[in-house]
Every structure is written in C-alpha cells, then in structure tokens.
C-alpha cells in the first residue's frame, strides 16, 4: 500500500459518518493520477498555500486600513485563525480535518485590497457585468486565475466549501459548514480584539450580558463559542445552542455599531472607490498595459472582468502605488 492508501484506510476510523473520507471525494474537474503520499484533500491544502493569491493575503486589509502597528489582523492572519478554529471543531466531530483546512485556507483568496470597502467598490464598478462578490472571486482564483490561467483543479468538496462559505444554500459538506461558522466566530472575536487594541473599544464597554456569557477576553470568547458548537453539533447539524447564538449575534451587532460604522476607523474608506475606480478606468482605456496573463483573460472573458481580476488581486500597498504611478506626477530635476 502507498502512504496515501494507508491514510485512506486510517480515515475509516478517524472520519465519522458525517464527514467526507478522501477516498469518497467526488473528484476533480479534470481527472488526475492520485498522489502516492497525500490524499486528494491534503493535496488541495498544499496547492492553496503555494499560490500567489495566498501569499498576497498578508498585505490585505481585514478591518483597519493602513493601521499603525504590527499586531492588527490581516486577511492572512484571519485565514489562519479560521483554519485553526475549524480544525478544532472538525476533529472533535470526527469530520475530515484536511478537507476542512483546505476550504478554510482558500475561502478568502478572492478578497480585494482594502477589505470590504474594496469589495463594495469593485461591485459598483462592474455592477452591469455581473457584479463582484469575494466568495465567487475566491472560486475564480482557484479555478481560473492561478497557475497562469490553468487554475488549481481542486476537488469538488473544496470548491463547494469555498464558494458557499458566506451564501445560502450552505456547503454540501459538514466540513464546509464548519468553515462557514468558524469564519464568523473568528472575525467577530478578533475584530473586537483589534478594536480594543486600536482604542475604539474597551473590554468594559462590551455589554455585561455578553461578557458574562462568552467571557471577557478574546481567547475565552473563542473557546466558549467553539465548545458550544462542538457540544451542539453531534447530530451532524453544525450549529450553536440558541442561547450562545443569541449572545453571539448581540456581540456582532455591538461590533457593527461601534466598530464597522465608527467614523474614526472608517474615515479613510471613502477614498477607496476613487483609487480603484481610477485604476479600473486607466486599464479599460489602456488594456495593453495589463500584465500578459490578464490580457489573455481579457480575450477569453472580456476586458472589464480581466481588469476586475487584476485589481481584486492587488494588495493594499500595490493598489496605492499603482494609483500613484498612474496619476501622481513624479519628481524630477534638471541636471
């Protein structure tokens, strides 16, 4: 037996009735010979973390644009936190950890520069061409944009989980539903933590009924909610208890009102549309200046979609530098 086959045999004992064993995967869009060492889901994890899109996540905004400090979350650290929460839940529920990890690592690959402000801007710019949604773009990244336009040829289960991590109907697998819930747990908890670090909130400002139920620290809140999900999902339906769900929704609403709508935190977001619109219109007028990969996409999928693909893949700094190169005069001197 190969190492992979031994692993697949082991999954008969480690992956329970509600999980997806690698040997039972629905497969890839294009058939490939199996790896001798890795299961199909392990292989998908490796393919995702070696992408350019994954590496760029470290320079993409999570909540705060251009924060002064090294300890605020980025889109990459958010992704890693989601992956760890999701794997903890999956292991406890005897689901497939490798499938869970692959979905979690790939779920935000399509996010724009400048966080959700960038997503709203791109959606506005190509509204008449189908709009822009980061979960659809994440699937497009792995299917179409990576590896010079060839895509990663991931398994059906990973692709489904990436696409369905935000929208209904939920993912076809329990592993995908775990990632969906873990994404929410992660961002609610770590956005509160970052807001406290930024001075927008204090732990004392969080309503007492929330802290008494979930805890008064980031780690205790994550532990409480995660433990509750594990306890209440033994029947295969991935969910929180009604009590913890109610309190978690209260924490999300508190976060929305005090952080996501906070003018101090969001004051720079009004500039995002102007930056991305300027870049977008420039490349629409000068398609020959697009990188070669995106010129090929323009021929196949249309120029506006190709420009959107290019911009959505930019990091915050690259987008700012790109805008500056296009519109800000360079200094010069007479010699």
N, C-alpha and C positions, 0 to 999 in steps of 0.2 A: 504493500500500500504506500502511496505517496503521503507526504506530510499533510497535504490538503485533504486527502481522503480520510486520514486518521482524525483530522479536525472535524470533518463532517460526521464521522461516526460518534465523536465525543458530543457533538451538538444534539444527538438523540437523547442525551441525558441532561444537558445544560440548557437547552431551549425547550420551554414547555409548550403546552397545547395552543397557547395564544400567540406564540412567536413564529417567526419565519425562519426555518432552517435554510442555510445557504444552498443545500442540495435541492431544495424545493423552490428556488427562485424561478420567476417567470422568464429570466434570461435578459439578454441584451438586444438592442435593435439590430445590431449586426453580430452574427454568430462569431465567437472566438474560441480557440482552443483553451481549455482551463489551465490555470497556473498549477504547477506541481507543488507549490508551497502554500499559497494563500487561497482562501475561499474567495468566491466572487465578491462578497461584501468587503473583505479585507482589502482586496484589490482596488475596490472603489474608494476606500479611505485613502489609500496611497495615491491614487490618481488625483484626487481632490487636493490633498495637501501639497502636491508638487506643481500645482497650477500657478500661473502668474496672477490670476484673479485672487487666489487665496493669499498670496504674499502682499498684494496691494491693500488688503483689509487693515493692515496695521497702520495705514495712514489715512483711513477714512473715519469721519465723524460718527460717533454713536449718538450723543445728545448735544454736547457743547462744542460749538465751532471754535477752533483755534484756541483751546484753553491754555492758560499759562500754568504749567505744571506737568509733571511726568506721570502722575498716578491716576489720571482720568481714563475711563474706558474708551477704547477704540472699537471699531467694528470687529477687529480680530479678537481682542480680549473678550468681547461679548460672545463671540462664536465659541471660544474655548470654554467659557463658563456654561454656556448652553450644553455643550457636549458632555461636560462632567456631570451636570445635574441629570441629563438624560440617561447617561450610562448607569448612574447610581440607581435610578428608577427601573431601568430595564433589567439590570442584574437582579434586583430584588424580586421582580415579577417574572423572572425566567424568560425574558424576551431575548432577541438576538442583539448583543451589545455592538457587534461590528456593523450591522445594518443601522442601528441607532446612531452610532458615531458618524457614519458616512453621511447620513441625512443632516445631522447637526452641523458638521463641518462645511457642508455645501449650501446650507439654507439661505445664507445672505451673500453669496458670491455676486449677485446681481445688483447689490446696493450701490447707490450713486455717491459721488462726493457730496459732502455737506449734509449727510443723513437724510431724514425725511423731507427736509426743505428742498434738497436736490431732487428727490423723487417727485415732489409736487411740481417743481419747475419743469422737469422733463415731461411729465404727464401733460402739462399745459402746452408745451411746445409741440407735441405730436398728438394732441387730442384727436385731430381729424384722421390720423393714421393708425388708430387703434389704441392710443394712449400708452402710458408706461406704468408698470407695476413691478416692484422689485422681485416679487416671488416668481413672476413669469420670466423676468430677465435672468434670475438665477438659473432657471432651467435652460434658458437660451445660452447662457455661458457654457454650461457643461455639454449641451447638445450641439452647439453651432460655432461658438467663438473661440474656444480653447484649441490649442494644437494646430494653429494656422488654419482654422476653419473646419477642421475634421471633427472636433468635439472629443469627448472622453469615452463615449459608448458605454455609459453606466447601465447598471441593471434597472429593470422596471421599478422595483421597490424603492430604490434610492431616488430615482427621478420623480416618482409619485410623491414621496415624502417631501422633497424639496419644493415642489410646486404647491403642495397642499398645507404647508406649514402655517399659513395665515388664513386661507379662504375655506369656505364650505363648498361641497361636502369635504369632510376631513379625509386624511390619508387612508388608503386601503388597509394599511398595516397598523398594528398596535404600536410598533416602533415609531412610525411616522407621527402618530397621535401623541406619543410621549415627547417627541421633539417639539411639537406644537405647544404643548403645555409648558415644557421646560423653557422654551423661548420667552414665554410670558413671565414665568417665575423669575428668570434671570434678569430681564430688563426692569421689571418693577423693583426688584430688590437692589440691583446695582445702580439704577438711576437715583434712587433715594440716597444711597451711599455717596454717589458723586455730588449730588446736590448739597448734602451736608458738608462735604469737603470744600465745595465752592462757596459756602457761606449763605446759600439761598435758603437753607433749612437748618434747623437744629433737631436733634433727636427729641427734645422736649416739645417741639411743635407738632409732632405726629400725634394724632388723637389717641387718647389713653385707651379707648376700647380696641384700637388696632394693636398697640404695643402689648397690651395685656394678653391678647390672643396669639400674636405672632412672635413677640419678643422685641427687645429694644436694641438689637444690633443686626447688622447685615447677615452675619452667619446664623444667628438664631432664627431670623425670618426664613431664610432659605431652608434650614433644617426642619422647621415646623411645617412648612408647606410641602416640602418633598416627602417627609414622613407621612403626612396626611394623604398624599396621592398614593403612595405605596399601600397604605392601610385600606384605602377605599377602592382600589383597582384590582383586587384579587379575582374578580369575576370576569376580567378581560375588558371591562369598560373603563377607559382611562379617565379618572375624574378625581376631584376633591370632594370632601364632605360638604354638605350645604352650609355648615357654619363657617368653615375656613374659606370656602368660595366667597361667601358674603363679605367677610372681612378683607379678603384679598382684593375684591372689587372696590371696596372702600378705600384701600391703600392706593389702588390705581387712580381712582377719582381724585384723591388728595394730591397725588403726584401730578396729574393733568392740570389741576387748577393752580398749583403752587410752583411747578417747575416748567412743564411744557408750554404754559401760557405766560410764564414770568417774563416781563419785558427786559429785565436785566440779562437773563440767559439767552433770550431770543432776539435781542436788538440787532444783531448782525445778519439775521436770516433774510431780512428784506433785500439784501444785496445779492443774494444767491441767484434769483431769477435773472437779474441784469447780467451777471457773469456768465451763466450758462446760455442765456439767450444770445449774448454777443458771440460766444464761441460757436454756437449752433449756426447762426446766420452766416458767420465767416466761412465755415466749411461747406455750407449749402452753396454759397457763391463761388467757392474755390475748392471743388472736390478733388482736384489734382494734388492738393496739399495734404490729403488724408494719407495715413500710412498705407502701405501696399495691401496688407490684409483687409483693411476696411474698404479700399477701393474695389477689391474682389467681392466683398459682401454687398456693396452698393450695386454692382452689376446683377447680382442674384436676387437681392431682397429690396432694392430701392435705396436711393441716396439718403432720404430722411431717416430711415431705420438704421442705416450704417453709421450716420453721424451720431444718432442717439446711442448706438452701441459704443462708439468711441468715447463719447462724453461720460456715459454711465460707468465706464471702466476707470476713469481718471481718479486719482487721489485728490484730496482737498488741495494740497500744495501744487500738484501738477496743474489742476484747473486754474488756480490763481496765476501761476507762472505762464500758462498758455494764454490766458486773457491779457496779461501784462505784455507778453511778446507781440500780441496782435494789435493792441490798442494804446499802449503807453509808449511814448517816444523814448528811445534810448539816448543816454547822454553821449556827447561827442566832444571832441576837442580839435583845434586847428594846430597842426604840427609845423 
